[in-house]
Amino acid sequence: MVSTLEKTKRSAIAEKLADMRAIQNLLIANEEQFLNQCDDREISDRLQDMLEDDRKNLEIIETVITQFGVQSKPKDKVQKLIQQTESMMKGSELNMYEKIVQHELLKHGQVISGLVVHKAAQVSEPDVMQALSPLNTINFDNRAHQEQLKGILEILGTRELTGKEPEQGIWGRVQDSIAAATGALGSAFTRTADELDVLQIIRTDHTKAKTLIGEIRGQQDPDKLKELFSQLYADLSVHAEAEEEVVYPKARDIYGETQQLYDEQAELKKLLEKGKSMNPTSPEFKPLIMKIKQEVDQHTSEEETGLFFRMRQHMSSDELKQLGREFKESKKQLETKMSS
């Protein structure tokens, strides 16, 4: 049974959220500085993607704080940490490798903070759980960012020690981690499929799509590009059709922007069809992937910060789980049809 959250505990959560907002601003400032100092195209692309995610995630933290309804200031020790880190990042005492080591530690702390707040939400009142639920998006992104930062550190560290490139590039390193994570997610999904609600399943789809887009952007081999895009095309096509068949009709009466979601997916489908007919070696292919990324980012943000919140407000846990079963069944039928 969810317990009543005392005022002092609400204040503690508010302070943790304020800490997260302050650290998020620091992460953004660091990444902007790294981009100004980095002359490696591959690393710059990854940092640019990270920066875009972090700017979006700052908006999500702001929204969560507003929905939570308790404003606070970060702890004194957090403010002191930020001042020390800003001085360290602007100085010349540390090289790029050492600065990114410190940045990865900040990311790790942000992951832990997000997970702790998420756990606090699970044992809190329903309004708290609803207000804090969008933080899951940030938790997923930050975990992915950690893997990317580790890949960047492997490259910078190997260059520093040997003057040579490592055997695996950033995306080789990250893809290994993604494969392991996907296996773990798959196992957990199989064991607990009936316990997952529709919003959890949709969020998993979003994460996979973003991962595939990242892999495509970092890939140069034409055959691999074709393979990865085919998977992205299939995943997003099935996901969109299942949402339009099962989820959006249920949401029309509780979410006023449902038509916008249909329109966004219609635009995404056009881009996917264009990509399907395009040669991966075409100079227009990677710019098209960027357009797809932008559409996916906008659409998933709208769903995860708007639609999800309204559905959790107006639908019970059992209803969301039942909708999850219907969504999975729709996807299964669509996947079978697509493969036949």
Residue pairs with C-beta under 8 A, 6 or more apart in sequence:
2 123
2 124
2 125
2 126
2 129
3 123
3 124
3 125
4 125
5 13
5 124
5 125
5 128
9 120
9 124
10 68
10 70
10 128
11 70
11 72
13 68
13 70
13 117
13 120
13 124
13 128
13 132
14 65
14 68
14 70
14 71
14 72
15 72
15 73
15 74
15 75
16 113
16 116
16 117
17 61
17 64
17 65
17 68
17 72
17 117
18 65
18 71
18 72
18 73
18 74
19 74
19 75
19 78
19 113
20 61
20 110
20 113
20 114
20 117
21 58
21 61
21 62
21 65
21 74
22 74
22 78
22 79
22 82
23 78
23 82
23 106
23 109
23 110
23 113
24 54
24 57
24 58
24 61
24 110
25 58
26 82
26 85
26 86
26 106
27 54
27 103
27 106
27 107
27 110
28 51
28 54
28 55
28 58
29 86
29 89
30 85
30 89
30 99
30 103
30 106
31 47
31 50
31 51
31 54
31 103
32 51
33 89
33 90
34 47
34 96
34 99
34 100
34 103
35 44
35 47
35 48
35 51
37 96
38 44
38 47
38 96
40 155
42 169
42 170
42 218
43 152
43 155
43 156
43 170
45 217
45 218
46 148
46 151
46 152
46 170
46 218
47 152
49 214
49 217
50 145
50 148
52 297
53 141
53 145
54 141
54 145
56 297
56 301
57 137
57 138
57 141
57 142
60 134
60 135
60 137
60 138
60 301
60 305
61 135
61 138
63 134
63 305
64 131
64 132
64 134
64 135
65 71
67 130
67 131
67 132
67 134
67 309
68 128
68 131
68 132
69 131
74 82
85 102
85 106
88 94
88 99
88 102
89 99
89 102
94 102
95 160
96 156
97 153
97 156
97 157
97 160
100 149
100 152
100 153
100 156
101 153
103 149
104 146
104 149
104 150
104 153
107 142
107 145
107 146
107 149
108 146
110 138
110 142
111 139
111 142
111 143
111 146
114 135
114 136
114 138
114 139
114 142
115 139
117 132
117 135
118 132
118 135
118 136
118 139
120 128
120 132
121 128
121 129
121 131
121 132
121 133
121 135
122 129
124 132
129 312
130 309
130 312
130 313
133 308
133 309
133 312
134 304
134 305
134 308
134 309
136 203
136 304
137 203
137 300
137 301
137 304
137 305
140 203
140 207
144 207
144 210
144 211
144 214
147 173
147 174
147 177
147 178
148 170
148 174
150 173
150 174
150 177
151 168
151 169
151 170
151 171
151 172
151 173
151 174
152 170
154 166
154 168
154 170
154 173
155 165
155 166
155 169
155 170
158 164
158 165
158 166
159 165
166 173
168 176
169 218
170 218
171 214
171 215
171 218
171 219
174 214
174 218
175 215
178 211
178 215
182 208
185 204
189 196
189 204
193 328
194 321
194 325
195 321
196 321
196 324
197 317
197 320
197 321
197 323
197 324
198 246
198 247
198 311
198 320
198 321
198 323
198 324
198 326
198 327
199 308
199 311
199 312
199 320
199 324
200 324
201 324
201 327
201 328
202 239
202 243
202 247
202 303
202 308
202 327
203 304
203 308
205 235
205 239
206 296
206 300
206 303
206 304
208 235
209 232
209 235
209 236
209 239
209 296
209 300
210 293
210 296
210 297
210 300
212 228
212 231
212 232
212 235
213 232
213 289
213 292
213 293
213 296
215 228
216 225
216 228
216 229
216 232
216 289
217 286
217 289
217 290
217 293
219 225
219 228
222 279
222 280
222 281
225 280
225 285
226 280
229 275
229 276
229 280
229 289
232 272
232 292
233 272
233 275
233 276
234 335
234 338
236 268
236 272
236 296
237 269
237 272
237 334
237 338
238 331
238 334
238 335
238 338
239 331
240 265
240 268
240 269
241 330
241 334
242 327
242 330
242 331
242 334
243 261
243 265
243 327
244 262
244 265
245 330
246 323
246 326
246 327
246 330
247 323
247 327
248 258
248 261
248 262
250 311
250 315
250 323
251 258
251 307
251 310
251 311
252 258
254 310
254 311
254 313
254 314
254 315
255 306
255 307
255 310
255 311
257 302
257 306
257 307
258 307
260 302
261 299
261 302
261 303
261 307
264 295
264 298
264 299
264 302
265 299
267 295
268 292
268 295
268 296
268 299
271 288
271 291
271 292
271 295
272 292
274 288
275 285
275 288
275 289
275 292
278 284
278 285
278 288
279 285
311 320
312 320
315 323
